Amino acid sequence: MDGNGQKLQARARDRLGPVVFDEVPCVCAVIDSTHRLVTLNRAFGRLFGERLGERCYGVIKGRDTPCPECVAGLALAEGAVHESDEQGRSRNGDTVSYSVRAVPLPAREGDPDLVVLLCTDTTTLRDLKAELSEAERLAEVGLTTALLAHTIKNLVTGLEGGIYVVDVGISKKDMEKVVMGWEMVRGYVDQVSTLVKNLLQLLREEGRPPEAVDPADLVRDAVRAFEGKAAKAGIRLEIDVEEGLPSLCVDRAALHDCLGNLVANAIDACTWDPDIDKEHRVTVGVHEVSDARLAIEVRDNGTGIAEENRSKILTRMFSTKGMRGTGLGLLLTRKAVERGGGKIEFESTEGRGTLFRIELPIIGEREIDPPPQEGVP
């Protein structure tokens, strides 16, 4: 660019600067190193008020002291642009969400250090996200309610069928039918009990306080609860744990319920497997997968999960058991695992079995509050 071009560029910039500063839709202000507002654009005045000379943290945030992580201070100190998402208070006292970009102005000899604050009001976006989240929550509630209604209808139908068989047995003095009907009734009552317990657990959004848990002991306790059910079905229930594993810091009861759901499902998958010649087994194990994580695994060689159902298993209230299942068990398991900072995944081959794996973070003993010593408050 020749000399005339450079002069024209400089004049254009001088004329453009004030117009752009005042007419851009974003909120702009220039502050000095003491956080005083040196100049404001019209958008700033409309949102926060015309309050030149006052401290930016008082005008924008309603604070008496500077912000703990001040992007303007960082921009001045480092001579670099800094960005952040913030909340402030409008001139009317409303909460304002905004993203701010702090840009240090090139210093001239004798001039104070200055920073331009470029703020974009994101309050509408925040409100839209909140409305979308609420709409998604209500849609999920509606879907869950519909699925629950269907499940309850199936349970009631099963109970009515059992009662009918009992009535027929009584009228014909056929004890075999009475026993058969009573077994049906008892089975469906157990399902109602499980459904109610799962619903109560689903409604309890926050878990109990975490505690130090020996993962090997947790696995043994969960397996012990199902030894009778597995033996009655002729299924081998095995344990495969590494000894000396570090403790987990988790909600023990919630994790125990998670394991119970997985073991129960694995036993059911073996029980309902049409391959009667197979030696069915369920193996529950735990091992270290890294310095920071443990994996608890439940493996079975039962029916497996059909490919078309795999995407639904952990995402919503879904069951492949028909009238025998409520669809809440795996949903609750996923929620509890994620609440503990872990993840759950599975691998399955139809006709060959399924492996569910829960990975959880290891938390060192130094991060767990030690039990108080006797005589020490």
N, C-alpha and C positions, 0 to 999 in steps of 0.2 A: 504494500500500500504506500503511495507517495505522500508527500507532506500535506497536500491539500486534503487528501482522503483521511489522514489521521486527524486533522483539525475538524473536519466535518463529523467524524466519529465522536470526538470529544464533545462537540457542541450538542450532538444528538443525545448523547448520554446525559449531559447536564439538563437538557430539556425533558428527557424521558424519565429521569429519576423521580422527581416529585409526583408526576402523573401516575407512574406505576405504583409508587408507594401508597398513594391514596386510593387508587381505583381497583387494586387487586382484591379478589374476594376473601383472601385469608386475612387473619388478624396479625398486624405487624406493630412492633414497638422496638425502639432502640433504648438500651439501658447502659449505664456506666458501671464502673467497677464496684460502686457502692450500692448497686441494684436500684438506682433512681431512674425513673422513666424520663428520658431526654426528649423523645418525640414519639408520637402515636399516629397511626393512620385512622381513617374514618371507621373502618370495621372494628378496630379496637375500642373506640369510643362508644359505638353502638352496643358492644357486648359487655365491656367492663367499665365504661364510663370515662369521661375526660378528666384524668387525674394526674396531669403532668407534675413531675417533681417528687411524687410519692414513690415508695419502695414497691417494686413489682410484686414481691411476695405478699404484701399487704393488699394491693389492689386485686390481684388475680386469685390469690389463695385465701385471703382473710387471715393471714398469719402475722404474728408479731416478730418472728425471727426468720432468717433465711431458711430455705428448704434444705433438708439434709443432703440430698443429691441434686445440687443445682446445676442444670445443664449449662446455664450462662457462665457460672463460675468455672466449670470444667473447660468450656470453650475458650475463655480468657487465659486460663492457666496453661493450656496445652496448645493454644493457637490453632485449634482444629474444630471442625463442625461436630456438634453432639446433638443427638435426637432422643426423644423420650415420649411416652404416653402419660398424660397427666389428667388430673381432675381439679377444677377450680370453682369459683363462685361468680356468677354473673352480677351485673349491677342491680338486678332485681332479687338477688339472693338465691337463684336457682343453681343447682349443680350442673356444671359444664364439663363434658369430656372433650379433650383436645389432644392432638399430637403437636409437639413443638420441635422446631429445628433451630438451634442456637448457632449463629454464624458470626465469628469475630470479624470486625471491620479492620482493614489495613490501617495501621497506626501512622499518623503524621507527626512530625516533630512538634512538641508543645501541646498536642491534643490529648485528651484523656482516652484511656482504653474504652472501646465501645463494642457492644454486641447487639446484633439484630435478632430479635425473636420472631420467627415466622410460625404462627399457630393456625392449625386447621381444626375447626369445630367438628368433632365427631360424635356429638351428643345424639343426633338423629340416627346415626349408624348404630350407636350403642343401644338405643331404644328399639330399633328394628331387630337387632340380634336378640334382645331380651324377649321381644314378641315372638320371634321365630322359635326360640327355645321353649317358650311356654306353649306354642302351638304344637310343637313336636311332642312335648310332655303330655298334652291333652290327647293327642292322637294315640300315643302309646298307652295311656290310661284306657281310652276307648277300646283299643285292640285287646288289651289285657282283660278288660271286663267282658268282652264278647267271648274270648277264649275260656275265661272262668265259667261263664254261664253255660257254655257247651260242656265243659268238664263236669260241672255240678249236675247237669241234666243226665249225663252218662252214669254218674255215680248213683243218682236217684233211680234210674232205670235198672241198674244192677241190683240195688237194694230191693226194689219191687219184685224183681225176678227171684231173688233168694227167698223173700217172704212168701211168694206164691208156692215155691217148691216145699217150704216148711208146712204151709197150710194144707197142701195136697197130701203130704206125708202124714200129718196129724189126722186128716179126715179118713185116710185109708189105713191108719195104724201101721204105716210103713216107716219103721225107724231109720232104715237106710236112706230114704228120701229126706226125712227130717234132718239127719246128720249132714247130708249133702247140702240142703238148703241153708242150714246154720253156718256151714263153712263158707258159703257164698256171702251171707250177711256179714259174717265176721271179717272177711277179706275186704269188703267194701267199706265197712266201718273203719278199718285200719287206714284205708285210702283217704277217707274224710278227715281222720285225725292228722295224717301227714299233710294234707292240703291246708288245713287250718294253721298248723305249726309253720309251714312255709310262708303262708300269707303274713303271719305275724312277723316273721323274720324279714320279709320283703319290706314291710312298713317301717322297720327299725333301720333308718338310714345310717346311723353311726354305730360302729361296733363297740365292744367293751374295750377298756384300756389294754394295750399290748403287754405281754409278759414274756420272760425268757422261757423258751420251750425246747426240750430235747427232741429233735425231729424223729429219732429212732423210737423213742418212747411213744410219741404221738402215733406213729404208724402201727406199732404193736397194739395200742389201745383201740384204734379203729378196726384193725383186723379181728381182735378178740370179740368185738361186738357182733361180728358176722360169722363166726366159726360154726355156730349151730345151723344157721340158714344154709351155708355152703355144704355142710356135711349132709343135711337132709336131702339136698338136691344132687348129691354125689359129685360135687365139684371140689377139686383140690384148691385150697386157699393157702398161698405161700407168702413168706416175707423174705425180702432181699434188701438188707440195709448195711451200709458202711458204719462201722463203729467209730467213736471218737469224733463225730461230726460237730462243728460249732453250733451253738444255739441259734434259734430264730427268735426274733422279737415280734410276736404276732398275737392276735386275738385267738387264744387257744380253742375256745369253744367253737368259734366260726370256722376255723381250719379243720377241727374235728368233724364238724357237720359236712364240710366240703368233701373230705375223704370218705365219710359215710355215704354220701350221695354217689360218689364215683364207684365205690366198692359194690354198693347195692345194684347200680346199673350194670356193672360187669357180671355180677352173678346172674342177673336177669337175662343178659345177652347169652350166657352159656345155657341157662335153663330152657330158653326158647329156641335154641339152635336146632334146626331139623336134622342135623347130622348126629344121630344117636350113637354112632360108632366112635366118635371122637372122645379122647380123654380130656375133658374140660378142666381148665385151671385158670385161676385168677392170681396174679402176682402183684404184690404191693411193695415198692422199694423206694429208697431215698439215697441219693448220692450227691457229691459235690461236683458241680459243673464248671466252677471257676472259683477264684479267691473271694468272689463277692456274692455268689449265688448257689443255692441248693435246688435240686430237682426232686420232687416227689412224683412217682409214677404208679399208675394203676393199669395193668395190662391184662387182657383176657383173650381167649381164642374162640370167642362165641360167634354170633351172627354177623358182626361188623355193621357199619352204618352205610346205607345206600347212598350213592353219590349225590342224588338229587336232594338229600336231606342234610348234607354236611354243612352247607352254608347257613342253615337255620338253627343248628344245634345250640350254639352259644350266644345267639343274637337276640332271641325272643323266647316267649313262653311257647315251647314246642315239644311234643312228645311223639315218639314212634311206637309207643306201647298201646295206643288206642285207649280203651276204657281202663286199662291197668295203670296209666300214668297221668300226672297232672301237668307236666311240662315246666314246673317251677324249679326242680332240683338243680339242673345245670345252669339256669339263669342265676340263681342264688349263689351257686359256686363261683361263677365268673365274677359277680359283683364283690363277693367276699375276698377273693384272691386279689382283685385290682385294688380294693380298699387297703390291702396289706402291702401294696407296692409291688405285687408280682404279676405274672401273666399265666394264662392257661391255654394250652393248645392240644391238638390230638392228631393222630394218624389212624386210619382205618382202611381195611380191605374187606369188602363184602364177602362173607363166608369164611373169613380167616381170623377176624378179631379186631380189637381196637386198643390203642395205647393213649391214655390221657396223661399229660405231663403238666405239673404245676411248678413253676420256677418262682422262688422267693429270694429276696435279698438277705444276705447274712449281715447281722448287726453285731459288732464286737461287744464283748462284755463291758468295756469301758463306757459304752453308750447306754447301758441299761442301769437304772438306779439300783445300787446294791441294797440288800436288806439292812435295816438298821441294826447295829450291834447292841448287845444287851447293855443297858446302862448309859447308852449314848442317845441323846435326843435327835 
